[in-house]
Structure formats: structure tokens, C-alpha cells
């Protein structure tokens, strides 16, 4: 038995080595490096000193195998260029960190049919899978069900069994925006959605259309921006290039509304909101910039993430809990890009 | 021995179970789920069918323990709200995916002294640590050295032994921007940096100042925007509120330049570039938006990530390789936010 086990060779230091050097039990070492486990201050100090002098890192992957908890949550995310999703990543990382958990990140092109990235998720023993801006494949949902891994979607809905979702007030927002724009004296409405297949986008459209129709506005124009800058710009050119162009456009995301605003003002020379009002969705930080000053409907990334993690915990404790559809409260944020109600 | 081992209980299926059901060797199952290992098409098909019917996922964490390669790269990132870093995450995820690797994500507040997030990195057996927009602590660098884990920084420099860095042409960019602005007839220059402590920011300032001074411009104003929107706006108000306000501002990032442009145009009613020219750094997608139309110096996230991964591989193969400072080529991107050279 050597005094300093590290000097005896190239192998990495183990918990046993640390226990020996610190003069404590191996269980004390293990408890020191486990979140929420009790260990005296003096013991903790001895263990940490010994661990540092030996270059020991607790191997959380080894522990994951032993306890079946990796403290790792897989996040599959699409469209990181949209600041809303950058916020989701940041919020998720910060909120998970409080419980000692971390993110294993998978980026996905949400509009491609290549799901290799989503399948790769299951190659790792993760505690849960969170999807943001992408929809679970039936394969992923099935595999997670078999292995008891909770799946929660943020800002996407799913009809698959076992997949929970957290989203903003999509239908209500559509209605509220229609009400606001009608009160502003607009008469010619358009909607720019993400994709035709997106249920989130189509629920916003449904609320918007329902309120418009109940007030006698039946000729709503629709176009799709595919959640990209260039796609939204193309949709804006199409809508605003018509003789009978809209005087109010509701965009399914702030990110697309920025591109629409640029085309309207900088490319076509239209005055916003005098000639065309533009409303977004999300309330990302850039919406309040003086350049865009965007009227929008908020869905807070922090609140969505908080609700998703709560649902993840519920499902972890009781995997037989039914999936839930959770709606997070938002509100109309009135800024300068849309005409105000006429008094 | 059961025909379908899954039916015998609640335990997860193993490689052995899959081999039994597929009628192949356990090694064939293992090879099927290992990147780059050879296995016949027919065997692969049998293995995948058996694995799917048993709900088997190869446990890459268990494999990581056996092979000492986790195929996981830790990424510590600051300022995800800056689209440049969102691009770095996206590029890193996409480029790593090609070699079957994934990101374990740690977000960090780069201006806080709380390094718990950075320390947590070492609790996982990762293949490498990549830092973007944050600087390695000496503790992290030391621990990685002891355990032979490569550390590469993107867009930050470090004097620590063993820490490689990949960055844009900071000094050259500063000189080139000074040259361009002098040619445009500007006479009163300002620089808005990230933080005073940032070597990246101060190298850009050094190049800018050196070229200005060699052309007789000695009264360069400097301010710091702390890499935030509100910090940059405050710096802009300070500089542009003076009687002797600058007619050209070089900002150390596009993200800060957007806030400076908003303050100049929307808050102070200045015409850009007629009354004040604004130049950024990075060339993020938003720089080409019609709202900002920003003249900037490019540093491609794709190229930085590519160089970082190349250096990571070199260090993985030969851990005794000395750390390197790698500079990635960029260029001045001329748009509408700065006056053009007078012919």
C-alpha cells in the first residue's frame, strides 16, 4: 500500500485512493461528491484537499451506471439562430444547474427528414429528453416509453402517447392580436406561419382567424416563412407586393417578424405602422430594440422551461403519469410596430 | 434460456440479449453500434431488428468507461444571447456529429467570479473541453492537464500552459478598420470594447490605436460595453453625448454595435453613417439585415470551430503537443453603416 497512490503509476486516482489519503471511509468520499448527501464540514474539507492533490474527479458517468441516474438531460433543439431558442438553452442550463444536472445537446434541422440526431439521443442513458422547436418522432417516443425516460416538448405539440408538451397561449394570443388589430382600424389581415405542419403555428392562426371571422373579416391571407429569416422575407415580399396588400401582418415568431419589418421598411419603403402594422410572437429581447420596437405576444422562455422541468420531475417520480399539455401564461406587449386602438 | 429475453422481466435488454435474438455473436452487436467498426450488411440488419424489438439502446456511457472515450465534448459558453455564440454552438454540434460526438453544455456568466459551472465540467469524463467566450480558470487548466483532457478556447486567449486558443484576426482587423475609417475622412475615433480584462478586445484596440497613431490621430476615446446590449447602449450614450462626439465608432462585437446603432439613430436621432459611422466585429447573420446593414470584420464561427476541433484532435492523439494560438482568417465586410473611402 503506497502513501500517495498517484505516484505509483499513470492510472487515475479512485475514490479509494482519496479515502486513503484523507483518512476517511470510501463512503465519506462518495457522499462528499454526491448532491444532497450529508457529510461533516471537516470530512468534506479533508476529502476535497485529498482529491485535489491526487487530481481526482468523481466519475459521474460511473455513478450514473450504478444509480441509473446520469444527472444528464438530453436537449434536442432546432433553429438556434432564433434568439427564442438561444434563451431556452440558457434557461434550461441555468435551471438544471441548480439541481446538479447538465444538458447533453443535440441540434436538429427541424425541417429535414433526417432524424439521426434524434435517434442518437437514446444511445446515452439520460434522465429525460427535452425537445425545443422540434417534434418527437414516433420512434423516439416509443423508445423512451419502453425505457421509462420522460419526454417533454417545448413550443411544439404532439399527438404521441407519453409525450408531454409545454407551450404559450397560442389560441388565446391569436384572438387577442385580432381584437387589438381590429380596434386599431385595420381591415386587411395576413398571417405568416412557421410551416403548414406546425400545430403551434396553426393554433395561433386558428385563434386569429376565428376572432377575425366573428367580426366579419373573412379574407385572411396566409403565407409561411419556414421559421427562417429568408423564408419570412420571401413571404413578406409576396404579401406586400400585391395590389390589395395587407395593412396588418401577424407573424408566428418575433424572429420572422424582424425579417418582415426589414422588407416592409427598408426594401419596399413602407411606413410601419402607418402603412402596415406588424405583430410578432415570443417577446425575445430584440423585440424591444429601438430598431424593431415590436408589438408581440409574450411566451417567457424562463416560464416554459420551469414548467417543462416540473413535468419532467413528475414523470421521473411516477413514470405512469399521463402526458400533459401545459399552457404558460403570456400577454400582449404593445410597442410601436402596430397601430393603436382608435379611441 | 428464454427465446425473447425481454419477456422474462423488467431489466433492460443487454448486448447479449440482442446477440441471442439476432443469432449473431455479441461482438457483432458491439461492432454494429460502434462508429467506424466493420460489420456485414446482413448482420447489421439482423442486429438492428433484434435491438428494436427488445428496446435495446447501446449504452455509450458504459462503453465510455470501458474505452475511456465518452465521445462527449464539454462546451462551456458565455453570452448565448449574442448570436455569434449561438452560431458557435450550432457549428460545434453539427461538426462533432459527423464523428459521432456530442456536446455536454455548460453555460457560464463570463463576468461572474462564480466558477462552479466550470468546475462541474470535470465531474464528467469528457474527451475534451471547449470554451467559447469564457476564459479557462487556472484550476480547470491544471485539472485537465493532470487528466490529459485537451482544452481549447474559442474567441478568448489564455496565458495558461496547456490551453490552446482559436481566434479571429484581432490585431489586423483593428488596423484594417482604422485604415478604412481614415480613408473615409473620419477624424474623431472611438472604440467600445468588451471588458478591460479581455485580451481579445484589447488586441483589437491595439491594432486600431496603432494604425490611428501612425497617421497622426492620438485622441482615441475608449469605453466598455461589457458584451451586453444595455452596457453597449450606455457606452454609446456616454460617447455620443459629448460636445466633441466621435464620428466613427469601432465596436468589439456586432452584438454591441447593434445597440450602439439603435442609440445613435433611434434615441439621439443621428444619421448613420452621415453623422457617425459604426463598425462591428464577427459578421453575424443579423449584420446583413436591412435594419443594421453593418460594416464589420468577419470571423467565421464555422472556421473557428473547425480549427478548434482540429487542434482538439491533435492534442487527443498526442497530449504532449504544446498548446497553440491559432488565428483564423477574416476580412472587412463593407456595408452601409460606415462612410466609404473618399476617392
Interface residues (C-beta under 8 A of the other chain):
Chain A: X12 X33 X55 X57 X58 X59 X60 X61 X62 X64 X65 X70 X72 X75 X80 X81 X83 X86 X87 X89 X90 X93 X94 X97 X100 X102 X103 X104 X105 X106 X107 X116 X117 X120 X122 X123 X124 X125 X143 X146 X147 X229 X258 X259 X261 X262 X263 X265 X266 X267 X285 X289 X290 X291 X292 X293
Chain B: X12 X33 X55 X57 X58 X59 X60 X61 X62 X64 X65 X70 X72 X75 X80 X81 X83 X86 X87 X89 X90 X93 X94 X97 X100 X102 X103 X104 X105 X106 X107 X116 X117 X120 X122 X123 X124 X125 X143 X146 X147 X229 X258 X259 X261 X262 X263 X265 X266 X267 X285 X289 X290 X291 X292 X293
